[in-house]
Amino acid sequence: MIKDRLTELNKAGIKKGDVIIALILVLASFLALLYSPGSSDSTEKYAILYHKGEEIDRINLDSIDNPYEKPYILNGLKAIIRYEKGSAAFIYSDCRDKLCIERGQIKGQADASVCLPLNLVLIIEGGEREKDMDAVVY
C-alpha cells in the first residue's frame, strides 16, 4: 500500500527523498513547539546581563536575601546594578544620558533595561507569568 502510494507520488514528480524531507520538517516543527525556550513556566526568576550580545552574568533573584550592588567595568566604563529579591536595576552608569537608570527596577518576566553606550542589556527571565496580561509589546 505504501509502495503504491509512493509510485503515484513519483508519477506526480514527487520523489521518495522529498517525502522524507517533508516528514523531517513537520517533526522538527512539532519538536520546536514543545521545547521552545519561551514556553517554559519556570518559577525561578533570573536577571541576565548581556554585553555585546554575550551573557556575562546570571543572578537568581529568588535566592537573594539581602539586596546588594554589583559593579561591572567594561572597556574602561563602569555600571553598577542593584539586585534585590525579585528585581534588578541600574543605579550607576558612566553613560551620558542615564536612561538605563531612569528605567528603574525591572521585575516582570521579559522586562529589560538597556545601556547603549556601555552595550549592556539587563533582562528578567523566568518567574511566574503575570496573570492579567497575555503579551507585552514594546
N, C-alpha and C positions, 0 to 999 in steps of 0.2 A: 504494500500500500504506500509506504513512504517512498519506495523506489519509483513507483508510478507517478507520484506527485512531483518528485524531482525531475523525472523525464518531461512532464508537462511544463514545469518551470524552465527547463533547459530549452525547450522549443520556443518559449517566450523571450529568450535571451538572458535568463537569469541562471547563473551557474551555481554549483554546489558551494563554492567559496563565498559567493555573495550572500547566500542564506546563512552561512556560519558567521560571517561578519555582522550581519543584521542581528542575529541572536546574541552575539557578544555585546553589541552596543545596547540592546534592550536590557540585558542582565546588568551591565555596568551602570545604566541609568537608575535601575531599581536599587542597586547597592549604594550609589551616591546619595539617594534619598534617605536610605536607612542610616547611613553612617556620616551624614554631613555634620561638620563641627557646630553649625548654628542650631542644630536641633537638640543639643544636649540641655537637660534641665538640671545641670549641676547645682548643688546648693552651696558649694564653696565659691566665695567671691574673691577675685584676684584683681589687683592693679598691675597692669603690664606696661612697662616703659620701653618704647622703641626709639632708637637713634638711627637715623638714615635707613629706616625700614628693618633694622635688625633688633631683635629683642635683647635688651641689656639688663633688665631686672624684672622679677615677678614676685610680688608680695601678696601673701594670703591675708586679706583684710579681715577675715573672720577670726583669725588667730591672734589679733592684736589686742592686748590687754591695756597697755598704756600708749597713748599717742606718741609718735616720735617723728623727728625730721631727719631726712637723709640728703646729704649734698651730692651732687653729680658735677664733675668738672670734665668738660668735653671741648677739645680744641681751644683750651685756654679760657673758656667761658663757663660760668657757674650757674647752676639751678639748684634750688632746694625744694624738695617735695615733702609735705607733711602727710603722714599716713595715720589714720585713725581707724577704729573698728567700723568697717563698712564704707569708708570713704577715703579719698585722697585729693590733694590739691597742691598746685604750685604756690609757694609762698614767697619765693625769691627767684629772680632771673636777671641775668646781665643784658637781656634784650631791651630795646628802647621803648617799645610800645606797651609792654606789660599786659597784653591781652590774655596771656595764659594765667596770670594772677587774678585778673578781673573775672575770669570764668568761674573762679571759686571752687567749692568742693564738687567732685563728681561722685555720685552714689549708685545710680541705676545701671542696669545691665546695658552695655554698649555705649554708655556715656564716655565722652572723650574731652581732653584738654590738649591743645597743641601750642607749642612754642616754635614758631617757624624759624626765627633767627638761629636757634640752637639745634634745629632739626630734631626736636623731641615730640613724641606723641605718647600721651598717657591715656590708657583705655581701661575701662572696667569690664571684666568678663566673668561670666558665671553668676551665681546668686540666683535667687528666686525671681521669676519674671513678674513684672508688675501686672496685677490683675485687671486694671482699668484701661490698659492700652493694648491694642493689637500690634502696632508698629510705630516707630518713630522715624520720621524722615527729616534730614537736615538739608 
